[in-house]
């Protein structure tokens, strides 16, 4: 029997494997540049290259970028899977990822006067997973840079950081992060209400 965190049983683990394989393709001399160019998200090509709304998620700018995202996805993604199931996890991950790219496109320029360039990375999608898990289990204790805190406080901390850093020159798509976060909050709230209503119905039925 496959373990609960095995590739066959866990979409989070499968995504981690796909991102890792994709990173190795990025590193191939000559081919890597063409690979990234074909699948990165460029706001200026939103209409002509719609597949990049998904494919950019599997690309990363460097080893640290990949490691940080995959570590976060491993802990939060597998935790969310156990609470909502694999299909819901995938729905949250890809909806947040797609809408992160759209948010990055339409929020950066008109609101923050930033000219958005090409974007890669699973961060926006992972923010959605992070936020959805927070709506369902806000009091889970996590460590942020070795400091213990509740998940809801960690989410506020990261959201505040991204908000304050919008417009900076750090080459991070903060508007994409925030877009993914709000998508996750909304989807997590919807799932929480459905679960609560289902629990109430079962309780009434038993009574």
N, C-alpha and C positions, 0 to 999 in steps of 0.2 A: 504494500500500500504506500502511495506517495505521501511524503510529509506535508504538513499544512503549509509550509513555506517553500515547497519545491516548485520548480518551474511549471510543471504540469498542473499544479493545484492553485497557484498564485499568479494573478495577472501582474501584480507589482514586481514579482521576481522575473517574469517574462520581459517586462518593460526594461528592467535593469540589464538583462542579458542583451536585448536589442540595442539599447543605448551604448553598451560596452562594445559590441560588434561594430556598430556604426562609428564609434570613435576610432577603432583600428583602421577602418576604411579611410577616415579623414587623415590618418597619419601616413598613408601610402604616398610616396613621392610621385608627383605628376598627376596621379589619379585623385588624390585627396582634395585638391583645389577645385577640380571639376565637380566632384561629388558634393562638396559643400555649396558651390554655386548653384547646382541644380535643385537642392532641397532646402536651402535656408529661406527664411521668410523675409521678403522685401515689401514694405508697405506700398511702394510705387508699382508693384506688380500683383497687387491683391486680386484683381479681376482676371488677369491673364495667366496667373500661376496659382490657382486656388488650392492645389494639393499641398502647397507649402504651409498652409494653415495647420497641417498635421505633421508633415515631415520635419519641420524645424525643431520640433520637440525632441527628436532623437539625435540632434547634433549638439556638440559642446565645444567651447573655445579652447579648452585645455584640460589637463588631467585633474587639477584641483576643482575646476568647475564641475566636471563629471563626478568626481568622488563625493563632493559635498551634496550634490543633488541626489545621487543614488543612495547615500547613507540616510538622508532624510526620507526618501521614498520608501526605503526598506522598513524603517521603523513606523512611520505614519501610514504608509500604504497598506502594509500587512495588518496593522491594527484596525484600519477602517474596513478592510475586507471582512474581518471577523465580526464586525458589527452590522454591515449592510449587505454583504455578499459580493461576489466577483463582478456581476453585471453592473451593480450600482457604482462600484469602485471605478470601473472603466468609463461609465457614463460621466462621473464627476471629473475624472482625470482628463478626458478628451474634450469635454465641454469647456472646462476651465482653460485648457490649453488653447483651443480655438478662439475663445472669446478674449483671452489674454492678448493674442495677436491683433484681434480687431480693436480691442481697447487701446493697445499700443499705437495703432494706426490713427485712431480718431480722437484720442485724448492728448497725445503729445503735442501735435502741431497747433490746434486751435486754442487749447486751454493753457498750455505751458510754454508755447512758442519754441518748441523743440522740433528740429527737423529729424524725424526718425529714420535711421538707417537700417540695414539688414539685421535680423535678429535670429539667434539660435538658443536652444536650451530648454530644459523641461521645468524651469523654475515656476513659471506661471501655472502650469498644470499641477505641480506639487503644492503650490500655495492653495489651490482649490481643495486638494486632499487635506491639507493641514487645517484649513478653515472648516471644512465639513466635519472633520473629526472633532474639532473644538466645539461645534454646535451640539454634537452628540455626547461628548465626554469632556466637558470643560475643565474638570478638576483633576485630570490625569497629571501626574507630576513628571516633568521633563527637566533636562539639564541644558541650559543655554550658556555656552562657554564655561561649563563646570559649575554654574550657579543653578541650584534647584528652584523651580517655580511651577505653578500650575499652567496647564496648556493655554488657558484663556489669557493669562498674563503674558505668556510668550508671544501669542498672536498679536496682542496689542502692541508689544514692543517692536516686533518686526514690521507691523503696519505703520507705526509711527516713524520708524527709521526710513522706510521706503517713501513715505509722504514727504518727509523733510529733505530727502535726497533727490527728489524729482527736480530736474533742471541742472543737476550737477554734471560734471564732465568725467564721471567714473566709468562710463561705457556700460552701465547696467540699466536694463529696461525696467525702471521702477514702476512706470505706468502699467506695464504688463503684469508685474507682480501684484499690484493693487487690484487690477481687473480680475485676475485669477482668484484672489482672496475674496472679493465680493461675490463672485460666482459660487465659490465653495460655501460661503455663509448662507446664501439663498438656498442652494440645493440641500445643504445639511439641515436647514430649518424645515424645509419641505419633508424630508425623510423623517425627521424627528416627530413632526405632527402626524404623519401617516402611521408611524410606529405607536404613538400614544393613542390614536384613535382605534387602531387594531387591538391594542391591549385593553382598552375600555370595552370594546365590543365583546371580546372574549370573556371579560369579567362579568358583564351583564348577562351573557349567555349562560355562564355557569351558575349565576345567582338564580 
